[in-house]
Amino acid sequence: MRFSRNTSILAFFLRSLQPWTFPASILSVLLGTCLAWKHDRKFNLLNTFLTVCVILFTHAGGNFVNSFHEVRSRKIFASCLTRSRALELNASWALWSYFLAMLAFIFLALLSEAEFWLEFILFSVGSLVSLLHGGKLNNTVMGEILACSVFGPFSVFFTYLEQVGSTDGHLSNPSIIWYSLPFMFFTEAILHSQSTRDIDEDKRAGFRTLAVTVGRHFASHLQALFLLFPYLVLVSMAAASSPIFYLPLVTLPFALNLSVECFQGEHFMLPKKVARLDAVFGLLYVLTASKARYFQWTLDRDVLMCREVNASEPYNFKLRSPERGQVWETNAAAVNSL
């Protein structure tokens, strides 16, 4: 590849940027925003836009750093001059991406009601993980784990915090982690599919990815598990809260087909196919989360429950009698209707 023409530079920019990986970040923002509106009735369009900018620019910076180390460690370019130019471009694009992410974060911190120290910690950890995953921890098992945490729970919690403005929202931290698990597994599926595809090159370069560590045979089994785990989470959510969570299961046949392709050794286009599946699954998942009905105690429901109990006086009826049970069912129906 040469950089004598602007079209060549644009092609290399897109190759380094890897925009097909962006759904992992965008969907996390959508899920965090959806949870904030669903559980706390809070939504700020400007905060959402700035949050998208922070997370996407941080993601882009990590991709450019990853491309920088790929060019430096692999013999991608035959010409030393072209290779030097590629390193220079990737370094420049990475710096600009992190600068824009920091600029967006400053505006977000000024507008958000969240505590600055918590925002700063989340932003710093996310940026550091992005930098390390693209650099020192690139092509390592630890790097994959950190990347999954950033594009899963970290991004969802950061978005939820920026919308709600505090850690006292109706949704607990374990619940946020549980909701983000499908995206975390899909992120690992994308990364693992790349590692499985490049397993021979990674071995020669001395990289210690998960695929290299377990070998090609077990890597294919892990790929299938990473693709199927999100659907197990969906089934548990449907059983625990609302049957509407079964909706994203319509993408399950595509996940099974990708698992079969992995076992058949068709790895070349697998990362992009997994990313497309992640995008479709994620949109259905966010839509499902926005439509699902949840019960949660609020001040209005507390007051209504006290009024219903005071008016019906269920304690005047005999314990475990049909009359007492009917009164409690009436009270529950009134509270659920609010």
Secondary structure, DSSP 8 states (H G I E B T S, - for coil): ---SSHHHHHHHHHHHH-GGGTHHHHHHHHHHHHHHHHHH----HHHHHHHHHHHHHHHHHHHHHHHHHHHHHS---S-HHHHHHHHHHHHHHHHHHHHHHHHHHHHHHHH--S-HHHHHHHHHHHHHHHHHHHTTTTTBHHHHHHHHHIIIIIHHHHHHHHHH-SS-SSS-HHHHHHHHHHHHHHHHHHHHHHHHHTHHHHHHHT-B-HHHHHHHHHHHHHHHHHHHHHHHHHHHHHHHT-GGGGGGGGGHHHHHHHHHHHHTT--TTHHHHHHHHHHHHHHHHHHHHHH-------HHHHHHHHHHHHHH-GGGS-TT-HHHHHHHHHHHHHHHT-
